[in-house]
């Protein structure tokens, strides 16, 4: 934890791993009511994590249990983002350690995101429910530019997983590698991919490889956030769940396991739950305080 006498208390948590050396770290400010946009951005930039979360008073009319509803904003080191899954999980776990497990409701720029925190065998686990997702096609020229920026030959893609842009709070381009080796080799043109992502309003590129029917390995380049790669990406996991269901690649009722961060030395695990009759996607995982 960092305490600045002239500023807010900034907590550090990792999400989607029970080890502080795994998952995706996030800054968490539980009371950002006195901060303006520039000050929140400065905190996020100072931490250098892919995103940090800032809690504010809930807006009028936000439903949820008394004392457990909040406004929430997310900043990368370079800009505000509409939704961030791992920082939501980190914030929910930080709150649960102070006010107990249970239901939480967050008002994000993307919409209302409920989170359930439960204790399982002495470990807290948070599960968020996304806003309603959607999936759209990508223009052939834009796909070609993405592959060129990644230095991925089109022949290295898995033809069973067509490229799409998926949204579940933020937009992500989903590309599937044909082999685990292809996924492991990530050395891309930062500026070129960043320019394309800004033009298409993408938050990350969700790179995936299917190990089995329900197990996937994923990586997320994040140049628009000022970092080369996001270690564990809850928003992209939700978008991928919507994508996989929309294309009939998994059943309408399914529990998917996503492994992320292994190639960065920060292994994490995300659980994606799909329910028939409910378009929303649930993403859950553990987390822990850093330091």
C-alpha positions as CSV (number, residue, x, y, z in Angstrom):
1,X,0.0,0.0,0.0
2,X,1.1,3.5,-0.7
3,X,0.0,6.4,1.4
4,X,0.6,9.9,0.3
5,X,-0.1,12.7,2.8
6,X,-1.1,15.0,0.0
7,X,-3.2,12.5,-1.9
8,X,-5.4,9.4,-1.7
9,X,-4.6,6.1,-0.2
10,X,-3.7,3.8,-3.1
11,X,-4.0,0.1,-2.7
12,X,-2.3,-2.5,-4.9
13,X,-4.0,-5.8,-5.7
14,X,-3.5,-8.5,-8.3
15,X,-6.5,-10.1,-9.9
16,X,-7.0,-13.7,-11.3
17,X,-4.2,-15.2,-9.1
18,X,-3.9,-16.0,-5.4
19,X,-0.2,-15.1,-5.6
20,X,1.0,-11.5,-5.7
21,X,3.5,-12.6,-8.4
22,X,0.7,-13.8,-10.7
23,X,-2.3,-12.3,-12.4
24,X,-2.8,-8.7,-13.3
25,X,-1.9,-5.9,-10.8
26,X,-4.2,-2.9,-10.4
27,X,-4.2,0.2,-8.3
28,X,-7.4,0.7,-6.2
29,X,-8.5,3.9,-4.7
30,X,-11.5,3.3,-2.5
31,X,-12.4,7.0,-2.1
32,X,-11.6,9.1,-5.2
33,X,-14.4,11.6,-4.5
34,X,-11.8,14.4,-4.1
35,X,-9.9,13.6,-7.3
36,X,-10.3,15.2,-10.7
37,X,-9.6,13.4,-14.0
38,X,-6.0,14.7,-14.2
39,X,-5.3,13.5,-10.7
40,X,-6.7,10.0,-11.3
41,X,-4.7,9.8,-14.5
42,X,-1.5,10.8,-12.6
43,X,-2.1,8.1,-10.0
44,X,-2.5,5.5,-12.7
45,X,0.5,6.7,-14.6
46,X,2.6,6.7,-11.4
47,X,1.7,3.1,-10.7
48,X,2.3,2.0,-14.3
49,X,-0.2,-0.8,-14.1
50,X,-2.4,-1.5,-17.1
51,X,-5.3,0.0,-15.2
52,X,-6.3,1.4,-11.9
53,X,-9.8,1.8,-10.4
54,X,-11.3,4.8,-8.6
55,X,-14.5,4.6,-6.5
56,X,-16.9,7.5,-6.3
57,X,-20.4,8.0,-4.9
58,X,-23.1,5.9,-6.8
59,X,-25.2,7.8,-9.3
60,X,-28.9,8.5,-8.5
61,X,-31.1,5.5,-9.1
62,X,-28.4,2.8,-9.1
63,X,-30.0,-0.3,-7.6
64,X,-28.2,-2.6,-5.2
65,X,-27.7,-3.4,-1.5
66,X,-27.4,-0.4,0.8
67,X,-23.8,0.6,1.4
68,X,-22.5,-1.7,-1.4
69,X,-23.0,0.4,-4.5
70,X,-20.4,2.6,-6.1
71,X,-19.5,4.7,-9.1
72,X,-16.2,3.4,-10.6
73,X,-13.8,4.8,-13.1
74,X,-10.7,3.2,-14.7
75,X,-7.5,4.8,-16.0
76,X,-4.6,3.3,-17.8
77,X,-1.3,5.2,-17.7
78,X,-2.4,7.0,-20.8
79,X,-6.2,7.5,-20.7
80,X,-9.5,6.6,-19.2
81,X,-11.1,3.4,-20.3
82,X,-14.8,2.6,-20.1
83,X,-14.5,-0.8,-18.4
84,X,-11.8,-3.0,-16.9
85,X,-12.5,-6.4,-15.6
86,X,-9.3,-7.1,-13.6
87,X,-9.5,-3.8,-11.8
88,X,-13.2,-4.5,-11.0
89,X,-12.2,-7.8,-9.5
90,X,-9.4,-6.2,-7.6
91,X,-11.6,-3.5,-6.2
92,X,-14.4,-6.0,-5.2
93,X,-11.8,-8.1,-3.3
94,X,-10.4,-5.0,-1.6
95,X,-14.0,-4.0,-0.5
96,X,-14.8,-7.5,0.6
97,X,-11.9,-7.5,3.0
98,X,-13.3,-4.3,4.6
99,X,-17.1,-4.8,4.5
100,X,-17.4,-8.5,4.0
101,X,-18.3,-10.8,1.0
102,X,-21.6,-10.4,-0.8
103,X,-23.2,-8.5,-3.6
104,X,-21.7,-5.3,-5.0
105,X,-22.9,-3.0,-7.8
106,X,-20.7,-0.8,-9.8
107,X,-21.8,2.0,-12.2
108,X,-19.2,2.0,-15.0
109,X,-19.1,4.2,-18.2
110,X,-20.1,1.0,-20.1
111,X,-23.1,0.3,-17.8
112,X,-24.0,-1.4,-14.6
113,X,-21.8,-4.2,-13.5
114,X,-22.9,-6.4,-10.5
115,X,-20.1,-8.4,-8.7
116,X,-20.5,-11.2,-6.3
117,X,-17.7,-11.9,-3.8
118,X,-17.8,-15.3,-2.0
119,X,-15.4,-17.0,0.3
120,X,-14.4,-20.5,-0.8
121,X,-12.2,-22.5,1.6
122,X,-10.8,-19.4,3.1
123,X,-10.2,-17.6,-0.2
124,X,-12.2,-14.7,-1.6
125,X,-13.4,-15.1,-5.2
126,X,-15.1,-12.3,-7.2
127,X,-17.3,-12.8,-10.2
128,X,-18.5,-9.9,-12.3
129,X,-21.5,-9.9,-14.7
130,X,-20.9,-8.0,-17.9
131,X,-23.1,-5.6,-19.6
132,X,-24.9,-7.1,-22.6
133,X,-22.3,-8.0,-25.2
134,X,-22.3,-7.9,-29.0
135,X,-20.0,-9.3,-31.8
136,X,-19.3,-7.7,-35.2
137,X,-17.3,-8.5,-38.2
138,X,-14.0,-6.8,-39.0
139,X,-13.2,-5.3,-42.4
140,X,-10.7,-7.4,-44.5
141,X,-8.3,-4.4,-44.8
142,X,-8.4,-3.8,-41.1
143,X,-7.7,-7.5,-40.4
144,X,-4.8,-7.4,-42.8
145,X,-3.4,-4.3,-41.0
146,X,-3.8,-6.0,-37.6
147,X,-1.9,-9.1,-38.8
148,X,0.8,-7.0,-40.4
149,X,1.3,-5.1,-37.1
150,X,1.5,-8.3,-35.2
151,X,3.7,-9.9,-37.8
152,X,1.4,-12.9,-37.9
153,X,0.9,-14.6,-41.3
154,X,-2.7,-15.3,-42.1
155,X,-1.8,-18.9,-42.5
156,X,-1.0,-19.1,-38.7
157,X,-4.6,-18.3,-37.7
158,X,-7.0,-21.1,-36.7
159,X,-9.7,-21.2,-39.4
160,X,-12.3,-22.5,-36.9
161,X,-12.2,-19.1,-35.1
162,X,-12.9,-16.3,-37.6
163,X,-11.7,-12.8,-36.6
164,X,-14.3,-10.7,-35.0
165,X,-14.6,-7.6,-32.8
166,X,-16.4,-8.4,-29.6
167,X,-17.8,-6.1,-26.9
168,X,-18.7,-6.8,-23.3
169,X,-18.0,-3.4,-21.8
170,X,-15.1,-2.6,-24.1
171,X,-14.2,-3.5,-27.7
172,X,-11.6,-6.3,-28.4
173,X,-10.4,-7.8,-31.6
174,X,-10.4,-11.6,-31.3
175,X,-7.7,-13.5,-33.2
176,X,-7.0,-17.2,-32.8
177,X,-3.6,-18.8,-33.3
178,X,-3.4,-22.3,-34.8
179,X,-0.7,-23.3,-32.4
180,X,0.6,-22.6,-28.9
181,X,4.0,-21.7,-30.4
182,X,2.4,-19.0,-32.5
183,X,0.7,-17.5,-29.5
184,X,4.0,-17.6,-27.5
185,X,5.8,-15.5,-30.2
186,X,4.6,-12.0,-29.6
187,X,6.8,-9.2,-30.9
188,X,4.7,-6.6,-32.6
189,X,4.9,-3.1,-34.0
190,X,3.7,-1.1,-31.0
191,X,3.0,2.2,-32.9
192,X,1.3,0.5,-35.9
193,X,-1.0,-1.6,-33.8
194,X,-1.8,1.3,-31.5
195,X,-2.8,3.5,-34.5
196,X,-5.2,0.8,-35.8
197,X,-6.7,0.2,-32.3
198,X,-7.4,3.9,-31.9
199,X,-9.1,4.0,-35.3
200,X,-11.3,1.0,-34.5
201,X,-11.8,2.0,-30.8
202,X,-10.3,-1.2,-29.5
203,X,-9.1,-1.7,-26.0
204,X,-7.0,-4.8,-26.5
205,X,-6.4,-7.5,-29.1
206,X,-7.5,-10.8,-27.6
207,X,-5.1,-13.5,-29.0
208,X,-6.3,-17.0,-28.2
209,X,-5.3,-20.6,-28.6
210,X,-7.7,-23.5,-27.9
211,X,-6.2,-26.3,-25.8
212,X,-9.4,-28.2,-25.4
213,X,-13.2,-27.8,-25.7
214,X,-13.3,-25.5,-22.7
215,X,-9.7,-24.5,-22.0
216,X,-8.0,-21.6,-23.8
217,X,-4.7,-19.7,-23.5
218,X,-4.9,-16.0,-24.2
219,X,-2.7,-12.9,-24.5
220,X,-3.7,-9.2,-24.9
221,X,-1.5,-6.6,-26.5
222,X,-2.5,-3.2,-25.0
223,X,-0.5,-0.4,-26.7
224,X,-3.4,2.1,-26.4
225,X,-3.0,1.8,-22.6
226,X,0.7,2.4,-22.8
227,X,1.8,-1.1,-21.9
228,X,3.0,-3.8,-24.3
229,X,0.7,-6.6,-22.9
230,X,-2.0,-6.9,-20.3
231,X,-1.3,-9.9,-18.0
232,X,-4.9,-11.0,-17.3
233,X,-7.8,-9.2,-18.9
234,X,-11.3,-9.6,-17.5
235,X,-13.0,-7.4,-20.0
236,X,-11.5,-9.3,-22.9
237,X,-12.4,-12.6,-21.3
238,X,-16.0,-11.5,-21.2
239,X,-15.8,-10.4,-24.8
240,X,-14.3,-13.7,-25.8
241,X,-17.0,-15.6,-24.0
242,X,-19.6,-13.7,-26.0
243,X,-17.7,-14.3,-29.2
244,X,-17.3,-18.0,-28.6
245,X,-21.0,-18.4,-27.9
246,X,-22.1,-16.2,-30.8
247,X,-20.1,-18.2,-33.3
248,X,-21.3,-21.6,-31.8
249,X,-17.8,-22.6,-30.7
250,X,-19.0,-23.4,-27.2
251,X,-22.5,-24.4,-25.9
252,X,-24.9,-21.7,-24.6
253,X,-24.3,-23.2,-21.1
254,X,-20.6,-23.4,-20.6
255,X,-17.8,-22.8,-18.2
256,X,-14.5,-21.8,-19.9
257,X,-11.1,-21.6,-18.3
258,X,-8.7,-19.0,-19.7
259,X,-5.0,-19.2,-18.8
260,X,-3.2,-15.9,-19.3
261,X,0.1,-14.4,-18.2
262,X,2.2,-17.5,-18.5
263,X,4.4,-16.0,-21.3
264,X,4.9,-12.9,-19.1
265,X,5.9,-14.9,-16.0
266,X,2.7,-13.8,-14.3
267,X,0.3,-16.8,-14.6
268,X,-3.4,-16.2,-14.0
269,X,-6.6,-18.0,-14.4
270,X,-10.0,-16.6,-15.5
271,X,-13.3,-18.4,-15.3
272,X,-15.8,-17.5,-17.9
273,X,-19.4,-18.6,-17.4
274,X,-22.1,-18.6,-20.0
275,X,-25.8,-19.2,-19.2
276,X,-28.5,-20.1,-21.7
277,X,-31.1,-17.4,-21.9
278,X,-28.8,-14.7,-20.4
279,X,-26.7,-12.8,-22.9
280,X,-24.4,-11.4,-20.3
281,X,-21.1,-13.1,-19.5
282,X,-19.7,-13.8,-16.0
283,X,-16.0,-13.6,-15.3
284,X,-14.5,-14.7,-12.0
285,X,-11.3,-15.3,-10.3
286,X,-9.3,-14.9,-7.1
287,X,-6.9,-12.1,-6.2
288,X,-4.7,-10.9,-3.4
289,X,-3.1,-7.8,-2.0
290,X,0.4,-6.8,-3.1
291,X,2.7,-5.8,-0.3
